[in-house]
Each structure stands twice: as C-alpha cells, then as structure tokens.
Amino acid sequence: MTITRESARQVVSELLGNRPTRWLEAPAADYDGHERTLEVFDADASEQLALLRSLRAARSDLSAALGGPIVVVFHTRAESARLHEDFLKDWTRASRLGVDVDVQVGQILPPRKQAA
C-alpha cells in the first residue's frame, strides 16, 4: 500500500486503533513541520508512547508522503471531550460509514468492511 498525503491521516488513525485524527488547522506558532502536524484525540498520557511506537511500521512511508517526518500532537480524552466535542461527534458519525478495500501484497493496514 502506498501512502499519500490524502490517505496519511486515515492510515495513522487506523494504526492508532481508529482514534479520531485531523490535520492541524491553525498552529499557535510557525514551526518546522506545522504542515505535517496531525492531531490525535482520545489518547491519554499513559498511552502516548505506545501509540507512537505503533507508527514505526509506516514511519518511512509517512515521511515520504508528507515530505518530512510527521509531527503528532496528542489530546487526552478529557481535553478532547472538553475542547473538541463537535469534532468528535462528526468523526463518530463519519467513521460508521466504513469502506471496503482489497487486500494488497505489502499492505500495512488490515482491510475494512462497510459498517452495517
């Protein structure tokens, strides 16, 4: 599976247990990598190191697709609910749709089935 900029957000979400993700829309400051910054929601501090480790398999493909290393900003469950409630509601609705995909040789992610 070849990762593209358009598919990178979904790839990361699936690698992190289908956690809600989105590209950072309005960085608080200009920094190297702000255009490659992905927000990951519902990730408590005790989980974050393990979540980063789960990205190792796709790290080089993500870097190639994004033009540099991905920057991940985690939001805990409490902060996700408190500050991003609307986004999380929309994510939940959209994630129920699912997508059928074919299994390909070398595919990093498992195929998903359309939700019933």
Residue pairs with C-beta under 8 A, 6 or more apart in sequence:
1 104
1 106
1 107
1 108
1 109
2 61
2 65
3 11
3 58
3 61
3 62
3 64
3 65
3 108
4 65
5 65
5 66
7 65
8 38
8 62
8 65
8 66
8 70
9 21
9 22
9 23
9 38
10 21
11 58
11 62
11 108
11 109
12 21
12 38
12 40
12 55
12 58
12 62
12 70
12 72
13 19
13 20
13 21
13 40
14 109
14 110
14 112
15 54
15 55
15 57
15 58
15 108
15 109
16 40
16 43
16 51
16 54
16 55
17 51
18 95
19 40
19 41
19 42
19 43
19 51
20 40
20 41
20 42
20 80
20 87
20 88
20 91
20 92
20 95
21 38
21 39
21 40
21 41
22 38
22 39
22 87
23 37
23 38
23 39
24 34
24 37
24 38
24 39
24 73
27 34
27 37
33 68
33 69
33 71
34 71
36 66
36 67
36 68
36 69
36 70
36 71
37 70
37 71
37 72
37 73
38 70
38 71
38 72
38 73
39 73
39 74
39 75
40 51
40 72
40 73
40 74
40 75
41 75
41 80
41 84
41 87
41 88
41 91
42 75
42 76
42 77
42 80
42 88
43 51
43 74
43 75
43 76
43 77
44 76
44 77
45 74
45 76
48 74
51 74
52 72
55 62
55 70
55 72
57 108
58 108
59 69
59 70
61 108
62 69
62 70
63 69
63 70
75 83
75 84
80 88
81 88
96 115
97 114
97 115
98 112
98 113
98 114
98 115
99 112
99 114
100 111
100 112
100 113
100 114
101 111
101 112
102 111
103 111
